[in-house]
Amino acid sequence: MRPSFAVAALLIWCSTPALAQQDGAALYATHCAQCHDAGDAQNRAPARGAMQAMSFDHVLGTLTSGSMAAMAKERSDDERRAIAAFVTGKATINSASDGQGRCTQQISGFPQPLDGPRWNGWGVDLNNSRFQPADMAGLTAAQVPRLRLKWAYAFPGASVSFAPPTIMGGLLFIGGTDRKVHALDARTGCTLWTFAIDAAVRAAITVAPLPGSDQFAIFFGDLRANAYAVNALTGALIWKTKVEEHPAARITGAPVLHSGVLYVPVSSLEEAAGSQPSYECCTFRGSVVALEAATGKPVWQAYTIPEVPHPTDKNAKGVQLFGPSGAAIWSAPTIDVKRGAIYVATSNSYSNPPSAMSDAILAFDLATGKLLWSQQATPKDAYVVACYGVDKTNCPEDHGPDHDFGQSPILVTLRDGRSVLAIAQKSGVVHALDPDDGGKILWQTRIGKGGALGGSEWGSAADQDRIYVANSDVRFLRDGTRRLDSTQGGGLFGLDLASGTVVMEVPPVACGDRLQCSPALSAAVSLIPGVVFSGGVSGFLRAYASDGKLLWEFDTAQDYKAVNGVPAHGGAIDGPGPVIAGGMLYTNSGYGQWSGVAGNVLLAFEVGTE
């Protein structure tokens, strides 16, 4: 559920030695089933059902050159292919043709004005508010009940739809698990071009003029820690920069562009890799990397943990351990132009000693990367996936609760002119900080129980008066089946930004007899004037008025006829939230992790006539 492990924990035990001639079933049974067939619902590996929804090409690419390559490096090519064939039930590469669903007309420019309706990047603005003003939304509270599905676009061989779309000038840009970036017509969903990349893109894309050029570029990062600039109209590569050499590094938060500089957040997979008892856990530190937008040349890199990891103890098997480590940045940075600062939220530590910079909000100087201040929310939260596994060899002693931040801080100017930096945490607590007083805590309000997969996960939304927060608190039945508990989790809250008081509360929506269902709300929240949009693990996308009244709902967990000819099915909604621009609403559907219903679609809605 958390951005760290969309396919992150895939085949975590498959990097241990195996007999060379074993077939895929035996390899899986010996080295993979311990995680993927385990009844322990807290482990991070996707269940067999989720992997069966993936394509052979996707799993093989993940093991060979994608995010799991470092963990599967001791496997031979034949073993990787055998594993991929077994877990997917597919023996050959099966890629959909890019020719299907192509636009009939080529474009020489953006089809609509660039200053018109748009949703650019993760948070729609530099403040990461996820609040779309009325003129950009083109959608009112009165029109929301008339939203109707217009088209569906499907990602081939995917079990998750985890990258949000960006809308600009009538075009839509989105990444996928197929290791491609897709450019579509925002109105019809037809394909203009696709661009092949080294690994999947799960973060939002930013569109902007390329400095010193007449080109418009899209800027994004992939799950092998590469940042890219690509021509927005042709799909031609402009530059590509590796921002971090650590083998577990990846980019899960959206890079943010400001004043000719691209600010790239860096996270990692080491929280999973470090769980292997033979692994020297852990040496990764989160960071922000500033790049020249015109060239991709590094300007500065600021680590979340200033201290370089050093040898500490040895684990029970005699393997050297390192620390401090962790404090990855899962989410998009927030830019504060007035104060010349960039704010990031960090993950837990991976090893002892725990860092004072983990589970924290950090402020860096925009120009130099110098740390300005830090405010930690949960001290001593050292944790790796092994803490919930069978073999806890590398789980830190007195490990923490895994209460890191998975979302971006939101910078809000209140109606009285005061500024607040607001963010919700996996602990189930919402925090408000003072950016003018070193991040001093203004208020803290609990809205959930919290947990490793609990509290608030991917993103909140705010206007000048309130912050709207979705609560996950997903729970699993204690019967060893990995089934979701359909009676636990959920709830949507509106909090007064000045005081932290809960002023709107929508109770969890029961699942009834729906299979693989949870009332948990883990996906990011989106906001237009008078309307809050929230997607659930149940597969339902719902819109509420500011008083909590239900305005509209749509069940996304169904089959669709996709405009690009790919078999399409919706499922659990997790990760990115809805995107609203120009009278249309877009949402991802499908998240085959943590026992959620797999799916592979991007859905586009418009206001119907009645």
C-alpha positions in Angstrom: 0.0 0.0 0.0 2.7 2.4 0.9 4.7 3.8 -2.1 7.8 1.9 -1.0 6.7 -1.5 -2.2 4.4 -1.5 -5.2 6.4 -4.4 -6.6 9.2 -3.7 -4.2 9.1 -6.8 -2.1 8.6 -9.0 -5.1 10.4 -12.3 -4.7 12.4 -11.1 -1.7 13.7 -14.5 -1.0 14.6 -15.3 -4.6 18.1 -13.8 -4.3 19.3 -16.6 -2.1 21.3 -19.5 -3.5 19.3 -22.2 -5.3 20.0 -25.4 -7.3 20.7 -24.5 -10.9 18.4 -27.0 -12.4 15.3 -26.3 -10.3 12.2 -25.3 -12.3 10.1 -22.2 -11.5 7.7 -24.0 -9.2 10.5 -25.4 -7.1 12.4 -22.2 -7.1 9.2 -20.4 -5.9 8.5 -23.0 -3.3 12.0 -22.9 -1.9 12.8 -19.2 -2.0 9.6 -17.2 -2.5 6.6 -18.9 -0.9 7.8 -17.9 2.6 6.7 -14.4 1.8 4.2 -14.6 -1.0 2.1 -17.4 0.5 2.5 -16.3 4.1 -0.5 -15.8 6.2 1.2 -12.8 7.9 -0.7 -9.9 6.3 1.8 -7.4 7.4 4.6 -8.7 5.1 5.2 -6.6 2.1 5.3 -9.2 -0.7 2.3 -9.3 -3.1 0.3 -12.5 -3.0 0.3 -15.0 -5.8 -3.0 -13.7 -7.2 -1.5 -10.2 -7.7 1.5 -11.6 -9.5 -0.6 -13.7 -11.8 -2.2 -10.5 -13.0 1.3 -9.2 -14.1 2.8 -9.8 -17.4 5.8 -12.1 -18.0 7.7 -9.2 -19.5 7.0 -7.0 -16.4 8.2 -9.5 -13.9 11.2 -10.6 -15.9 12.2 -6.9 -16.4 11.8 -6.2 -12.7 14.1 -9.1 -11.8 16.6 -8.4 -14.6 17.0 -4.7 -14.9 14.3 -3.1 -12.8 13.8 -2.4 -9.1 14.5 -6.0 -8.0 17.7 -6.5 -10.1 20.0 -5.9 -7.1 18.1 -8.5 -5.0 18.0 -11.1 -7.8 21.6 -10.6 -9.0 22.6 -14.2 -8.0 19.9 -15.8 -10.1 20.8 -16.9 -13.6 18.9 -15.7 -16.6 17.2 -19.1 -16.9 16.2 -19.0 -13.2 14.7 -15.5 -13.6 12.7 -16.6 -16.6 11.5 -19.7 -14.8 10.4 -17.7 -11.8 8.6 -15.1 -14.0 6.9 -17.8 -16.0 5.7 -19.6 -12.9 4.4 -16.7 -10.9 2.6 -15.1 -13.9 1.4 -18.4 -15.5 2.8 -17.0 -18.8 5.7 -18.5 -20.6 6.4 -15.8 -23.2 6.8 -12.1 -23.4 3.4 -10.6 -24.2 3.5 -6.9 -25.0 0.6 -5.0 -26.4 1.1 -3.2 -29.6 1.7 0.6 -29.4 -0.2 0.9 -32.7 -3.5 0.3 -31.1 -5.5 3.4 -30.1 -3.2 5.7 -31.9 -4.5 9.3 -32.6 -5.4 9.6 -36.3 -3.9 13.1 -36.6 -0.3 14.2 -35.7 0.2 17.3 -33.7 2.7 20.2 -34.2 1.8 21.9 -30.9 -0.4 21.7 -27.9 -4.0 21.4 -29.0 -5.3 23.7 -26.2 -3.8 26.9 -24.6 -1.1 26.2 -22.1 -2.6 28.7 -19.7 -5.9 26.9 -19.8 -7.2 24.1 -17.6 -4.3 21.9 -16.3 -3.1 19.7 -13.4 0.6 19.8 -13.6 2.6 17.5 -11.3 1.6 15.7 -8.1 0.1 18.5 -6.0 -1.2 20.8 -8.8 0.8 23.7 -7.3 4.2 24.3 -5.7 2.4 24.1 -2.3 1.2 20.5 -3.0 -2.3 21.6 -2.0 -4.1 19.1 -4.3 -6.7 21.9 -4.5 -7.9 22.7 -8.0 -9.4 26.2 -8.3 -12.8 26.6 -10.0 -11.5 28.1 -13.3 -9.0 25.2 -13.7 -11.4 22.5 -12.6 -14.3 23.4 -14.9 -16.4 21.3 -12.6 -18.8 22.5 -10.0 -20.4 20.7 -7.0 -23.8 20.9 -8.8 -22.3 19.1 -11.8 -20.5 16.3 -9.9 -23.6 14.0 -9.6 -23.7 13.9 -13.4 -20.2 12.6 -13.9 -20.1 9.7 -16.5 -17.3 7.5 -17.7 -16.0 8.7 -21.1 -13.0 6.4 -21.7 -10.6 3.9 -20.2 -7.0 3.4 -20.9 -5.3 0.2 -19.9 -1.6 -0.7 -19.1 -0.7 -4.1 -20.5 0.2 -6.8 -18.1 -0.1 -4.6 -15.0 -1.7 -5.5 -11.7 -1.4 -1.9 -10.4 -2.2 1.5 -11.9 0.1 3.6 -9.7 1.2 6.7 -11.7 -1.1 9.8 -11.7 -1.8 11.7 -14.9 -0.6 15.2 -15.7 -2.9 17.4 -17.8 -1.4 20.3 -19.8 -2.5 22.0 -23.1 -5.0 19.3 -23.9 -2.5 16.5 -23.5 -2.2 13.9 -20.8 1.1 12.4 -19.7 1.4 9.3 -17.6 3.9 6.6 -16.6 3.2 2.9 -16.1 4.5 -0.4 -14.9 5.3 -1.3 -18.6 8.4 0.9 -18.3 7.0 3.5 -20.7 5.7 7.0 -20.5 2.5 7.6 -22.5 1.3 10.8 -24.1 -2.5 10.8 -24.8 -5.1 13.2 -26.0 -6.7 14.3 -22.7 -10.2 14.4 -24.2 -10.3 11.1 -26.1 -7.5 9.0 -24.7 -5.9 8.2 -28.0 -2.1 7.7 -28.0 0.2 10.4 -29.4 3.5 8.7 -28.5 5.2 6.4 -26.0 8.7 6.6 -24.7 10.6 3.5 -23.3 12.5 4.0 -20.1 14.7 1.9 -17.8 12.2 1.2 -15.1 8.6 1.9 -14.2 7.5 5.5 -13.4 5.1 5.7 -10.5 5.4 9.4 -9.8 3.7 12.4 -11.4 5.2 14.1 -14.4 5.8 17.9 -14.7 5.5 19.9 -18.0 7.4 23.1 -18.5 9.4 25.1 -21.1 13.0 23.8 -21.4 15.2 26.7 -20.3 17.1 28.3 -23.1 15.0 26.5 -25.7 11.7 26.8 -27.6 10.8 23.2 -26.6 8.4 22.1 -24.0 9.6 19.2 -21.9 8.2 16.7 -19.5 10.3 15.9 -16.4 10.0 12.7 -14.3 11.9 10.0 -12.5 11.9 6.2 -12.6 12.3 3.3 -10.1 16.1 3.0 -10.9 16.8 6.6 -9.7 17.0 8.1 -13.2 15.6 11.6 -13.9 14.6 12.5 -17.4 13.7 15.4 -19.6 11.7 14.4 -22.8 10.2 16.5 -25.6 6.6 16.9 -24.7 5.3 16.8 -28.3 7.6 14.2 -29.9 8.7 11.9 -27.1 12.4 12.4 -27.9 14.9 12.2 -25.1 16.5 15.5 -24.1 18.6 14.3 -21.2 18.8 11.6 -18.6 20.7 11.8 -15.2 21.3 9.1 -12.6 20.7 11.0 -9.4 21.9 8.4 -6.8 24.3 5.4 -7.3 23.1 3.3 -4.4 21.8 0.1 -5.9 18.6 0.3 -4.0 17.8 3.9 -4.8 14.6 4.8 -6.7 12.4 7.8 -7.4 8.9 7.4 -6.0 8.0 11.1 -5.3 7.4 13.5 -8.2 10.3 15.8 -9.1 9.3 19.5 -8.8 10.5 22.2 -11.1 11.0 25.8 -10.0 13.0 28.7 -11.6 15.0 26.5 -13.9 15.9 23.9 -11.3 14.4 20.4 -11.0 14.3 19.1 -7.4 14.3 15.3 -7.3 13.4 13.3 -4.1 15.2 10.0 -3.6 13.8 7.0 -1.8 15.0 3.3 -1.8 14.2 -0.3 -1.8 16.7 -1.1 0.9 14.0 -1.5 3.6 13.1 -4.7 1.7 16.6 -5.8 0.6 17.9 -5.1 4.1 15.6 -7.8 5.5 17.8 -10.6 4.1 20.0 -12.0 6.9 23.0 -12.0 4.5 22.6 -8.3 3.7 24.8 -5.7 5.3 22.0 -3.5 6.4 21.9 -0.6 5.8 23.8 2.1 3.9 21.1 4.2 2.0 20.3 7.7 2.9 17.4 9.7 1.5 18.2 12.9 -0.4 17.1 15.8 -2.5 19.0 16.3 -5.7 18.8 19.7 -7.5 19.4 19.5 -11.3 19.7 22.1 -14.0 16.4 21.7 -15.9 18.1 22.6 -19.2 20.9 20.0 -19.0 20.3 17.6 -16.2 23.6 18.7 -14.6 23.6 18.3 -10.8 23.6 21.6 -8.8 23.6 20.1 -5.3 22.6 17.0 -3.3 21.3 17.3 0.3 21.1 14.1 2.3 18.4 13.7 4.9 20.9 12.1 7.2 24.1 14.2 7.3 26.2 11.4 8.8 27.6 8.7 6.4 26.6 5.2 7.5 29.4 3.5 9.4 29.9 -0.1 10.7 28.0 -0.8 13.9 27.2 -4.3 15.2 27.1 -7.7 13.5 23.9 -9.6 13.2 23.3 -13.1 14.6 24.8 -14.7 11.5 28.0 -12.6 11.7 27.1 -10.2 8.9 28.3 -6.6 9.4 25.6 -4.0 10.0 25.7 -0.3 9.2 24.0 2.9 10.4 22.4 5.4 10.6 20.4 4.8 7.4 17.0 5.4 5.9 15.0 8.6 6.0 14.0 8.1 2.4 11.8 10.7 0.7 8.7 8.9 -0.8 6.8 12.0 -1.8 7.1 15.2 -3.9 9.0 18.1 -2.3 7.1 21.4 -1.4 8.5 24.7 -2.6 8.3 27.8 -0.5 9.2 30.7 -2.8 8.7 33.4 -0.1 11.1 31.8 2.4 13.5 30.3 -0.2 12.9 26.8 1.2 12.1 23.3 0.1 10.3 21.0 2.4 10.4 17.2 2.4 8.9 14.5 4.6 11.0 11.5 5.4 10.6 7.7 6.1 11.7 5.7 9.0 15.2 4.7 9.8 16.4 1.3 8.5 18.9 0.3 11.1 20.4 1.4 14.4 21.2 3.9 15.5 17.9 5.6 14.6 18.3 9.0 13.0 16.8 12.2 14.3 16.0 13.0 10.7 13.6 10.0 10.1 9.8 10.4 10.3 10.4 14.1 10.1 9.8 17.3 8.1 13.0 18.9 6.9 13.5 22.3 5.4 16.4 22.9 3.0 17.6 26.1 1.4 16.5 26.2 -2.2 19.7 27.7 -3.6 22.3 25.6 -1.7 20.6 22.6 -0.1 21.7 23.7 3.4 19.5 22.3 6.2 17.5 25.1 7.7 15.5 23.1 10.3 14.0 19.8 11.1 11.0 18.6 13.1 10.7 14.9 14.0 7.3 13.3 14.6 8.2 9.8 15.7 11.7 9.2 17.3 13.5 5.9 17.3 11.6 4.4 14.4 14.2 1.9 13.0 12.5 -0.7 10.9 12.9 -3.0 7.9 10.4 -5.5 6.4 12.0 -8.3 8.4 10.4 -7.0 11.5 7.1 -8.5 10.2 8.6 -11.5 8.6 9.5 -15.0 9.8 13.3 -14.4 9.8 13.8 -11.3 12.0 17.6 -11.5 11.9 18.1 -7.9 10.5 15.2 -6.4 12.3 16.6 -3.6 14.6 16.5 -4.3 18.3 13.6 -2.3 19.9 12.4 -1.6 16.4 9.9 1.2 15.7 6.3 1.1 14.5 7.0 2.1 10.8 5.1 5.4 11.2 6.9 7.3 8.4 5.5 10.0 6.2 4.3 8.8 2.8 2.9 12.1 1.6 4.0 15.7 0.8 3.8 18.6 3.3 1.1 21.2 2.3 2.0 24.8 2.6 -1.1 26.9 3.3 -1.6 30.7 3.8 -4.6 31.1 6.1 -7.1 33.9 5.7 -5.4 35.9 8.4 -2.1 35.8 6.5 -0.4 33.2 8.8 1.4 30.3 7.1 0.9 26.6 8.1 2.8 23.5 7.0 0.3 20.7 7.4 0.8 16.9 6.9 -0.8 13.6 8.0 1.2 10.6 9.0 0.9 6.8 9.1 0.7 7.1 12.8 -2.9 8.4 12.3 -1.9 11.9 13.5 -2.2 15.2 11.5 0.4 17.8 12.2 0.6 21.5 11.7 4.0 23.3 11.8 5.1 26.9 11.7 7.5 27.5 8.8 8.4 30.9 10.3 9.5 29.4 13.6 11.8 26.4 12.7 8.9 24.0 12.2 7.4 24.5 15.7 4.4 22.3 16.2 1.2 24.4 16.2 -1.2 21.5 16.8 -1.5 17.7 16.4 -4.8 15.8 16.0 -5.4 12.1 15.8 -7.8 10.8 13.2 -6.8 7.1 13.0 -5.2 4.2 15.0 -2.1 4.2 12.7 0.1 1.3 11.9 2.5 -0.1 9.2 -0.3 0.2 6.7 -2.5 2.5 8.7 -3.1 6.2 9.3 -2.9 8.5 6.4 -0.8 7.2 3.5 -0.4 8.9 0.1 -1.7 12.4 0.3 -4.1 15.0 1.8 -5.6 18.1 0.3 -6.1 21.6 1.6 -7.7 25.0 0.9 -7.3 28.1 3.0 -9.6 26.8 5.7 -9.3 23.1 6.0 -7.1 20.1 5.4 -8.9 17.0 4.2 -7.4 13.7 5.3 -8.2 10.1 4.4 -7.6 7.3 6.9 -6.4 3.9 5.9 -6.0 1.8 9.0 -6.4 -1.3 6.8 -6.5 -4.5 8.8 -6.4 -8.2 7.9 -8.2 -11.2 9.3 -6.2 -13.2 11.8 -6.9 -16.5 10.1 -3.6 -16.8 8.1 -5.4 -16.1 4.8 -4.1 -12.6 4.0 -7.8 -11.6 3.6 -8.7 -8.0 4.2 -10.9 -7.3 7.2 -14.0 -5.7 5.7 -15.1 -4.2 9.1 -11.9 -2.2 9.9 -10.4 1.0 8.6 -11.5 4.0 6.7 -13.0 7.5 7.4 -12.6 10.9 5.8 -11.9 14.0 7.9 -11.9 17.7 7.4 -9.8 19.6 10.0 -9.7 23.4 10.7 -6.2 24.5 9.8 -6.1 27.2 12.4 -6.9 25.0 15.3 -6.7 21.3 14.3 -10.4 20.7 15.2 -12.2 18.1 13.3 -15.1 19.9 11.5 -16.2 17.3 9.0 -16.2 13.5 9.4 -17.4 10.9 7.0 -17.6 7.5 8.7 -16.2 4.3 7.0 -18.4 2.9 4.3 -19.2 -0.8 4.9 -18.2 -3.4 2.2 -21.2 -5.7 2.6 -20.6 -9.0 0.8 -18.0 -7.6 -1.5 -14.9 -9.8 -1.8 -11.3 -8.5 -1.2 -12.8 -5.4 0.2 -11.8 -2.9 2.9 -13.3 0.4 3.9 -9.8 1.8 4.1 -9.1 5.0 2.3 -5.4 4.9 1.4 -5.3 6.9 -1.9 -4.5 10.6 -2.0 -7.4 13.0 -1.6 -8.2 15.7 -4.2 -10.2 18.9 -3.8 -12.2 21.4 -5.8 -14.3 24.2 -4.3 -17.0 22.6 -2.2 -16.1 19.0 -3.1 -13.7 16.4 -1.7 -12.8 13.3 -3.8 -11.6 10.1 -2.2 -10.9 6.6 -3.7 -11.0 3.5 -1.5 -9.5 0.1 -1.4 -13.0 -1.1 -2.0 -12.7 0.2 -5.6 -15.3 3.0 -5.1 -14.5 6.6 -6.0 -16.7 9.0 -4.0 -17.3 12.7 -3.9 -18.4 14.5 -0.8 -19.7 18.0 -0.1 -17.8 20.1 2.5 -20.5 19.1 5.0 -19.8 15.4 4.4 -22.9 14.7 2.2 -22.3 12.1 -0.5 -22.7 13.7 -3.9 -21.5 10.9 -6.3 -19.9 7.5 -6.3 -18.6 5.1 -9.0 -17.6 1.5 -8.7 -14.3 1.3 -10.6 -13.7 -2.5 -9.9 -15.2 -3.8 -13.2 -14.2 -4.6 -16.8 -13.8 -2.0 -19.4 -13.3 -1.7 -23.2 -10.0 0.3 -23.3 -9.4 2.8 -26.1 -5.9 1.2 -26.7 -7.3 -2.3 -27.1 -5.7 -3.8 -24.0 -7.7 -6.0 -21.7 -8.8 -3.7 -18.9 -10.1 -4.1 -15.4 -10.4 -1.8 -12.4 -9.8 -2.8 -8.8 -8.7 -1.3 -5.5 -7.9 2.5 -5.6 -4.6 3.2 -3.9 -1.7 5.6 -4.4 -2.5 8.6 -6.6 -5.7 10.5 -6.1 -8.1 11.9 -8.7 -7.0 14.6 -11.2 -9.5 17.3 -12.2 -9.1 19.7 -15.1 -11.2 21.2 -17.8 -14.4 19.7 -16.8 -13.0 16.2 -16.7 -11.9 13.9 -13.8 -9.3 11.2 -14.1 -8.6 8.4 -11.7 -6.4 5.3 -11.5 -7.9 2.0 -10.6 -6.2 -1.3 -9.7 -3.8 -2.0 -6.9 -3.0 -5.7 -6.6 -0.9 -5.4 -3.4 -1.8 -6.2 0.2 -4.7 -8.4 -1.0 -6.3 -5.5 -2.8 -8.1 -6.2 -6.2 -5.7 -6.0 -9.1 -6.4 -3.7 -12.0 -4.7 -1.8 -14.8 -6.7 1.2 -15.9 -6.9 5.0 -16.0 -10.5 6.2 -16.2 -11.7 9.5 -17.6 -15.0 11.0 -16.6 -17.0 14.0 -18.0 -20.3 15.7 -17.1 -23.1 14.0 -18.8 -26.3 15.6 -20.1 -29.7 14.6 -18.6 
